[in-house]
Amino acid sequence: NPTETVENYQYIDEDFRGMYYDPTEAYSVPYTYGMAGVIYNTTMIDEEDVADESWALLWNEKYAGKILQFNNPRDGFGTAQYLLGIDVNSTDPAEWDRALAKLLEQKPLVQAYVSDEIFNKMISGSAAAAPYYAGDFITMIEDNDALAFYYPSEGTNVFVDAMCIPANAQHKELAIEYINFMLSEEAAIANAEYIGYASPNRLVYENET
């Protein structure tokens, strides 16, 4: 239980404790969080097409062959669900079918379904628009200042990345020490600055420098 074994867990903000996936705080330690949005190249996308800051940009036929999409189903479906106003946690199969139909409608426009490949494609200008995570946009814009980002007006997700220790870990004590280290002030600030994501750690967001 991290509340008992990880000393620096005390600095995790209350809003990130007892999350739905770990309500008793027994298995995980959050260390970063963020949201997905749309990254686009301002030299390739017409300004009027992003004026409404919508997920619909990724369905705009004008940019056929220059659009990227997530290659993981949770986030990929999310882009269609938010666009259609569907609850991303819906348990109604018909709603998921609606989102699937929207993704199939998009498929002819998609250049590639990507994960890490997005960095090369967006930085090099071989693609014009893509859904991705805000922290990674910060990394990309360092190499291509023509890139821009928005959180779509229809809504988006909030994700939390957490550290866990496998039940069969051979060096559990070392793992606990590592997690504690990652939550220490110097390490947590360095990590946040490097990856570009927000931190639930008070030592980070209350730090004045």
Solvent accessible surface area in square Angstrom, and as a share of the most:
residue,aa,sasa,rsa
1,N,76,0.39
2,P,11,0.07
3,T,65,0.38
4,E,144,0.65
5,T,66,0.38
6,V,6,0.04
7,E,125,0.56
8,N,20,0.10
9,Y,6,0.02
10,Q,90,0.40
11,Y,57,0.22
12,I,0,0.00
13,D,32,0.17
14,E,129,0.58
15,D,115,0.60
16,F,30,0.13
17,R,59,0.21
18,G,34,0.32
19,M,45,0.20
20,Y,195,0.74
21,Y,89,0.34
22,D,8,0.04
23,P,94,0.59
24,T,101,0.59
25,E,36,0.16
26,A,29,0.23
27,Y,165,0.63
28,S,9,0.06
29,V,3,0.02
30,P,4,0.03
31,Y,61,0.23
32,T,4,0.02
33,Y,60,0.23
34,G,10,0.09
35,M,62,0.28
36,A,4,0.03
37,G,0,0.00
38,V,0,0.00
39,I,0,0.00
40,Y,29,0.11
41,N,5,0.03
42,T,69,0.40
43,T,108,0.63
44,M,54,0.24
45,I,8,0.04
46,D,63,0.32
47,E,145,0.65
48,E,120,0.54
49,D,29,0.15
50,V,15,0.08
51,A,82,0.64
52,D,91,0.47
53,E,78,0.35
54,S,9,0.06
55,W,3,0.01
56,A,44,0.34
57,L,5,0.03
58,L,0,0.00
59,W,23,0.08
60,N,41,0.21
61,E,136,0.61
62,K,115,0.49
63,Y,9,0.03
64,A,54,0.42
65,G,37,0.35
66,K,93,0.39
67,I,0,0.00
68,L,0,0.00
69,Q,2,0.01
70,F,8,0.03
71,N,80,0.41
72,N,52,0.27
73,P,99,0.62
74,R,126,0.46
75,D,26,0.14
76,G,5,0.05
77,F,38,0.16
78,G,9,0.08
79,T,2,0.01
80,A,0,0.00
81,Q,0,0.00
82,Y,39,0.15
83,L,36,0.18
84,L,55,0.27
85,G,70,0.67
86,I,7,0.03
87,D,88,0.46
88,V,25,0.14
89,N,102,0.52
90,S,19,0.13
91,T,133,0.77
92,D,66,0.34
93,P,98,0.61
94,A,61,0.47
95,E,47,0.21
96,W,74,0.26
97,D,88,0.46
98,R,114,0.42
99,A,0,0.00
100,L,78,0.39
101,A,60,0.46
102,K,41,0.17
103,L,26,0.13
104,L,102,0.51
105,E,100,0.45
106,Q,0,0.00
107,K,115,0.49
108,P,109,0.69
109,L,19,0.10
110,V,21,0.12
111,Q,67,0.30
112,A,26,0.20
113,Y,97,0.37
114,V,3,0.02
115,S,44,0.28
116,D,104,0.54
117,E,87,0.39
118,I,0,0.00
119,F,50,0.21
120,N,115,0.59
121,K,53,0.22
122,M,0,0.00
123,I,47,0.24
124,S,83,0.53
125,G,23,0.22
126,S,58,0.38
127,A,0,0.00
128,A,0,0.00
129,A,0,0.00
130,A,0,0.00
131,P,1,0.01
132,Y,11,0.04
133,Y,41,0.16
134,A,16,0.13
135,G,0,0.00
136,D,25,0.13
137,F,28,0.12
138,I,83,0.42
139,T,52,0.30
140,M,0,0.00
141,I,60,0.31
142,E,135,0.60
143,D,100,0.52
144,N,27,0.14
145,D,130,0.67
146,A,21,0.16
147,L,6,0.03
148,A,23,0.18
149,F,42,0.18
150,Y,13,0.05
151,Y,95,0.36
152,P,6,0.04
153,S,82,0.53
154,E,66,0.30
155,G,27,0.26
156,T,30,0.17
157,N,38,0.20
158,V,96,0.55
159,F,41,0.17
160,V,32,0.18
161,D,56,0.29
162,A,36,0.28
163,M,25,0.11
164,C,82,0.49
165,I,49,0.25
166,P,88,0.55
167,A,118,0.92
168,N,130,0.67
169,A,36,0.28
170,Q,164,0.73
171,H,116,0.52
172,K,108,0.46
173,E,127,0.57
174,L,122,0.61
175,A,29,0.23
176,I,25,0.13
177,E,107,0.48
178,Y,122,0.46
179,I,10,0.05
180,N,29,0.15
181,F,118,0.49
182,M,31,0.14
183,L,1,0.01
184,S,31,0.20
185,E,78,0.35
186,E,147,0.66
187,A,12,0.09
188,A,8,0.06
189,I,38,0.19
190,A,53,0.41
191,N,33,0.17
192,A,17,0.13
193,E,132,0.59
194,Y,186,0.71
195,I,45,0.23
196,G,21,0.20
197,Y,31,0.12
198,A,46,0.35
199,S,14,0.09
200,P,1,0.00
201,N,2,0.01
202,R,82,0.30
203,L,41,0.20
204,V,26,0.15
205,Y,108,0.41
206,E,109,0.49
207,N,48,0.25
208,E,176,0.79
209,T,158,0.92
